[in-house]
Amino acid sequence: MELHSQSGHQLLDLIKNKKTTAKEVWESLESRVRAIDTKVNAYVRKDEKREPSLKPDSQQEGKLMGLAVTIKDNICTTGMNTECCSKILKNFSPPYDATVINKLKTNAASIFNLKANMDEFAFGSSTENSAFMATRNPWDLDSVPGGSSGGSAAAVAADEAIWALGSDTGGSIRQPAAFCGVVGLKPTYGRVSRYGLIAFASSLDQIGPLTKDVEDSAILLEAIAGHDQYDSTSVDIAVPDYKKSLGSGIKSVKIGIPKEYFIEGLDPEIKKIVGEAIDQIKKLGAQVQEVSLAHTEYA
C-alpha cells in the first residue's frame, strides 16, 4: 500500500519502527498531488515550488515525527503565501505563523508546501467560490466537496494529504468532511487559538482537524489545542490525552434529534441515510430523543 494512503497514526508507527521516514511520506504525497490534483484541484498555487518550512526528518522526536500537515489558505504561515483564495490578498506573505502552526512545529510536524483551496474568505459552502479554481469531490468529480474547507477535505479524501487543518464558522469543517467521507471536527470555542486565522466571524471561528479516521483527529487536535496569550478568547484549561477516550463507547451519551430538520422537501435518500445512522446510534447504546430548535426557520 502506498504511503500517501495510510492514516497518520499508521505512519507514525511505521516511522517509529524505522520502516519508513517522514521524507519518504512527503515524497509520496508530492507524487500523488502531481498525479491527480489536476482533476481534484484540492491545492492552490501549484506552480510555485516552495520548500517546507520545517524539513521532513529534521525533527522526529516530537509527537508528529516530521509528518506533513496540509493547511487551509486562511491560516497564516511564514514563507508561504496566505491569500484566502482571493485576488485581493495576492502575494500576501504573513510576517508570523499562526499559533496552530507554531504548535505543529513544536510537535515536530512539517507544513506541506501547498495550501488547500477554499471558498474566498470562507464565504461559501461548496469551494466553487475560490478566486482561483473550483475544487471537485474526489469520489465524484461532477460533485462539490462542500466548503469552505473543501480543499482540505478533498485532499484528505483523495490521499493527497495525510491530515489537514480547516476552519469552521457555521459548518465549514463538518460539512465538507461529510461530503468527502472523512472525519471533521469543530473544537469547542476557545479550545484552539484563532491567532493567525484570517477571520470570518471571530465570535464563531475555530480551527480544527480533517483526517482519515477518529484516532488521527484525536492526535491532531491534541497537537494544536491549548491556551494562547495572543488570543483573548482562548481558554486556559489543560489539554487532555484525547486518544484515551477512544473506544469507550457511547452508552451514556444523550443525543437530540431536532424535529425541525425533518421537514417537507428533505431529500428521501438523505432522510433514509440519517434514519439508518440514528438506528445505529441506538444499537450502540446511546439515548436518542426528539428535541425542538424553535428558531430554525430564522437560520
Salt bridges, closest charged atoms under 4 A:
GLU27 OE2 - LYS23 NZ 2.56
GLU30 OE2 - LYS49 NZ 2.92
ASP37 OD2 - LYS46 NZ 2.97
GLU48 OE1 - ARG50 NH2 2.56
GLU51 OE1 - LYS55 NZ 2.99
ASP73 OD1 - ARG45 NH2 2.60
GLU83 OE1 - ARG45 NH1 2.91
ASP97 OD2 - LYS105 NZ 2.69
ASP159 OD1 - LYS212 NZ 3.05
ASP168 OD2 - ARG174 NE 2.85
ASP213 OD2 - HIS9 NE2 2.69
GLU215 OE1 - HIS9 ND1 3.73
GLU215 OE2 - LYS243 NZ 3.41
GLU222 OE2 - LYS63 NZ 2.85
ASP231 OD1 - ARG194 NH2 3.54
GLU276 OE2 - LYS272 NZ 2.69
